[in-house]
Amino acid sequence: MPRIDYGIDAPGVVRNLAVIGLAGLAVSFLCQRFAQGTWLWGFRYPFLFAGIFCVVEAGLMLLYAKVGKFRHRDRLLALAGLRGDEHVLDVGTGRGLLAVGAAKRLTNGRVTAVDIWKTEDLSHNARERTAQVVKAEGVADQVEIKEADATKLPFADETFDAVVSNLCLHNIYDAAGRQRAIQEVARVLKPGGRAVISDFKHVGDYAAYFRLAGLTSLKLHGPYLWDTFPPLRAVVAHKDGKAH
């Protein structure tokens, strides 16, 4: 069976890089072809190098979206250390990549997947698409999908055994908001639980926020240079105590 489409991350960024890159290559060619002897002649190489740089970046982002994100999903879920009976929260689920992966590792556990589904974060991002993916992957009975803001999670304290998130929290543009999101993750995590948060920036801040929230055994992993772009890192945090 063909692989389920989990979308392209930051599609606007990919598009802009591709357009700028191709435009740079086109300008470089035109300078090379027609501008000899004019002041534009000296700009052929800067346009060439800028064009190549942008096209390569767009290609690497597409490669991550189509191949690398599945390897990274497996990496993050391994860091979560799931036994099979947990209640897992996926924050910023998108099309459900981590939620589906977690559900397939559970025997009698369940997953709650939350997002606010902005299309600038993921191509064709919508709750209905997530529901379609979850059904197509055969885990609809194990995954509950909810609309929720990461800074105001609608769950009681100590609800989840594990919390996972990838490429979500950087979309909260102010540091205070990102700290509230980490505090919310810490709040809904059960004693003895584990949170795994991955992103391409602010990961060191997430670790500091977890520490302020009282979580321990903090470990930073990455950057993962070979199958993610931009290179992603992950922080793993444990909540002390025993589950009730």
C-alpha positions as CSV (number, residue, x, y, z in Angstrom):
1,M,0.0,0.0,0.0
2,P,1.2,3.6,-0.7
3,R,2.4,5.5,2.3
4,I,-0.2,7.8,3.9
5,D,0.4,11.5,3.0
6,Y,1.4,13.4,6.2
7,G,1.8,16.7,4.4
8,I,4.7,19.1,3.9
9,D,5.9,21.1,6.9
10,A,6.0,24.9,6.5
11,P,4.8,24.7,2.9
12,G,5.0,28.5,2.4
13,V,8.7,28.4,3.4
14,V,9.4,25.6,1.0
15,R,7.6,27.4,-1.8
16,N,9.3,30.7,-1.2
17,L,12.8,29.0,-1.1
18,A,12.1,27.2,-4.4
19,V,10.8,30.4,-6.1
20,I,13.7,32.6,-4.8
21,G,16.2,29.9,-5.7
22,L,14.9,29.4,-9.3
23,A,14.7,33.2,-9.7
24,G,18.3,33.5,-8.6
25,L,19.4,30.8,-11.1
26,A,17.5,32.5,-13.9
27,V,19.0,35.9,-13.2
28,S,22.5,34.3,-13.0
29,F,21.9,32.7,-16.4
30,L,20.6,36.0,-17.9
31,C,23.6,37.8,-16.6
32,Q,25.9,35.2,-18.1
33,R,24.1,35.2,-21.4
34,F,23.4,38.9,-22.0
35,A,25.1,41.2,-19.5
36,Q,28.8,40.8,-20.4
37,G,30.5,44.1,-20.4
38,T,27.9,45.8,-18.2
39,W,27.7,46.3,-14.4
40,L,25.3,43.4,-14.1
41,W,28.1,41.0,-15.2
42,G,29.6,41.0,-11.7
43,F,26.3,39.7,-10.1
44,R,26.2,36.4,-12.0
45,Y,28.0,34.4,-9.3
46,P,26.2,35.8,-6.2
47,F,22.8,35.1,-7.9
48,L,24.1,31.6,-8.9
49,F,25.2,30.7,-5.3
50,A,22.1,32.2,-3.7
51,G,19.9,30.3,-6.1
52,I,21.6,27.0,-5.5
53,F,21.5,27.5,-1.7
54,C,17.7,28.2,-1.7
55,V,16.9,25.3,-4.1
56,V,18.9,22.9,-2.0
57,E,17.2,24.1,1.2
58,A,13.8,23.6,-0.3
59,G,14.8,20.1,-1.5
60,L,16.1,19.1,2.0
61,M,12.8,20.3,3.5
62,L,10.8,18.2,1.0
63,L,13.1,15.2,1.7
64,Y,12.4,15.5,5.4
65,A,8.6,15.8,4.8
66,K,8.5,12.7,2.6
67,V,11.2,10.5,4.3
68,G,13.0,11.9,7.3
69,K,9.9,12.7,9.4
70,F,9.1,9.0,9.6
71,R,12.5,8.2,10.9
72,H,12.3,11.1,13.4
73,R,8.9,9.9,14.6
74,D,10.3,6.5,15.4
75,R,13.2,8.2,17.2
76,L,11.0,10.3,19.4
77,L,8.7,7.5,20.3
78,A,11.7,5.4,21.3
79,L,12.7,8.2,23.6
80,A,9.2,8.2,25.1
81,G,9.9,4.6,26.2
82,L,6.3,3.4,25.8
83,R,5.3,0.1,27.4
84,G,2.0,-0.2,25.7
85,D,-0.6,0.7,28.3
86,E,-0.1,4.4,28.5
87,H,-2.4,7.4,27.9
88,V,-0.3,9.5,25.5
89,L,-0.8,13.2,24.5
90,D,0.4,14.5,21.1
91,V,0.6,18.3,21.2
92,G,0.5,19.9,17.8
93,T,-0.5,16.7,16.1
94,G,-0.9,18.0,12.5
95,R,-2.0,15.1,10.5
96,G,-1.3,12.7,13.4
97,L,2.1,11.5,12.6
98,L,3.2,11.0,16.3
99,A,-0.3,10.0,17.4
100,V,-0.6,7.2,14.9
101,G,2.9,6.0,15.6
102,A,2.2,6.0,19.3
103,A,-1.1,4.2,18.9
104,K,0.5,1.4,16.9
105,R,3.0,0.8,19.7
106,L,0.2,0.5,22.3
107,T,-1.6,-2.6,23.3
108,N,-4.3,-1.4,25.7
109,G,-3.3,2.3,25.8
110,R,-4.8,5.3,24.1
111,V,-3.7,8.6,22.5
112,T,-5.2,12.0,22.6
113,A,-4.1,14.3,19.7
114,V,-4.5,18.1,19.9
115,D,-3.9,20.9,17.5
116,I,-5.3,24.2,16.2
117,W,-4.5,23.2,12.6
118,K,-3.0,26.2,10.9
119,T,-2.3,25.7,7.2
120,E,0.9,27.7,7.3
121,D,2.4,25.0,9.6
122,L,1.5,22.0,7.4
123,S,0.1,21.7,4.0
124,H,-3.7,21.2,3.9
125,N,-3.7,21.2,7.7
126,A,-7.2,20.4,9.0
127,R,-8.8,18.4,11.8
128,E,-10.8,16.5,9.1
129,R,-7.5,15.4,7.4
130,T,-6.2,14.1,10.7
131,A,-9.3,12.1,11.2
132,Q,-9.0,10.6,7.7
133,V,-5.4,9.7,8.4
134,V,-6.2,8.1,11.7
135,K,-8.9,6.0,10.1
136,A,-6.8,5.0,7.1
137,E,-4.0,3.9,9.5
138,G,-6.5,1.7,11.4
139,V,-6.1,3.3,14.8
140,A,-9.3,5.3,15.0
141,D,-10.5,3.4,18.1
142,Q,-7.3,4.3,19.9
143,V,-6.9,8.0,19.0
144,E,-9.1,10.8,20.2
145,I,-8.7,14.1,18.3
146,K,-9.4,17.4,20.0
147,E,-8.9,21.1,19.1
148,A,-6.8,22.7,21.8
149,D,-4.3,25.5,22.3
150,A,-0.9,24.2,23.7
151,T,-0.8,27.1,26.1
152,K,-4.3,26.2,27.6
153,L,-4.6,22.4,27.5
154,P,-8.2,21.4,28.5
155,F,-7.2,18.5,30.7
156,A,-7.0,17.9,34.4
157,D,-3.7,17.7,36.2
158,E,-1.7,14.5,35.9
159,T,-3.8,13.0,33.1
160,F,-1.2,11.6,30.7
161,D,1.6,9.0,31.1
162,A,3.6,10.5,28.2
163,V,3.5,13.7,26.2
164,V,5.1,14.0,22.8
165,S,5.4,17.0,20.4
166,N,7.3,17.8,17.2
167,L,7.8,21.1,15.4
168,C,4.9,22.7,17.3
169,L,6.0,25.0,20.1
170,H,8.2,27.3,17.9
171,N,5.0,28.4,16.3
172,I,4.2,30.2,19.6
173,Y,6.0,33.4,18.8
174,D,6.6,34.8,22.3
175,A,8.9,33.2,24.9
176,A,6.2,33.6,27.7
177,G,3.8,31.7,25.6
178,R,6.3,28.9,24.9
179,Q,7.0,28.7,28.7
180,R,3.2,28.4,29.4
181,A,3.0,25.5,26.9
182,I,5.8,23.7,28.7
183,Q,4.2,24.4,32.0
184,E,1.0,22.9,30.6
185,V,2.8,19.8,29.5
186,A,4.3,19.4,32.9
187,R,0.9,20.0,34.6
188,V,-0.9,17.3,32.6
189,L,1.9,14.7,32.9
190,K,1.5,12.1,35.6
191,P,4.2,11.5,38.2
192,G,6.6,9.0,36.7
193,G,5.7,10.2,33.2
194,R,7.9,11.4,30.4
195,A,7.7,14.3,28.0
196,V,9.6,14.3,24.6
197,I,9.6,17.7,22.8
198,S,11.4,18.1,19.5
199,D,11.9,21.3,17.5
200,F,14.5,23.1,15.4
201,K,14.9,26.0,17.8
202,H,14.3,27.0,21.4
203,V,14.9,23.4,22.6
204,G,17.4,24.6,25.2
205,D,14.7,27.0,26.5
206,Y,12.2,24.1,26.7
207,A,14.6,22.2,28.9
208,A,15.0,25.3,31.2
209,Y,11.3,25.7,31.4
210,F,10.8,22.0,32.3
211,R,13.4,22.5,35.1
212,L,11.5,25.5,36.4
213,A,8.3,23.4,36.4
214,G,10.0,20.8,38.6
215,L,10.8,18.1,36.1
216,T,14.1,16.3,36.3
217,S,16.4,13.9,34.5
218,L,16.5,16.4,31.6
219,K,18.4,15.2,28.5
220,L,19.0,17.0,25.2
221,H,19.3,14.8,22.1
222,G,20.6,15.8,18.7
223,P,20.9,17.8,16.5
224,Y,19.9,15.2,14.0
225,L,21.8,16.2,10.9
226,W,21.2,13.4,8.5
227,D,17.5,13.0,8.2
228,T,15.9,16.2,9.4
229,F,16.0,19.7,8.0
230,P,16.2,22.1,9.6
231,P,18.2,19.9,12.0
232,L,16.0,19.0,14.9
233,R,16.8,18.4,18.5
234,A,14.8,16.8,21.3
235,V,14.5,17.3,25.1
236,V,13.4,14.4,27.3
237,A,12.0,15.3,30.7
238,H,10.8,13.1,33.6
239,K,8.3,14.0,36.2
240,D,9.4,12.6,39.6
241,G,7.1,10.3,41.6
242,K,5.0,7.3,41.0
243,A,1.9,7.1,39.0
244,H,-1.3,6.9,41.0
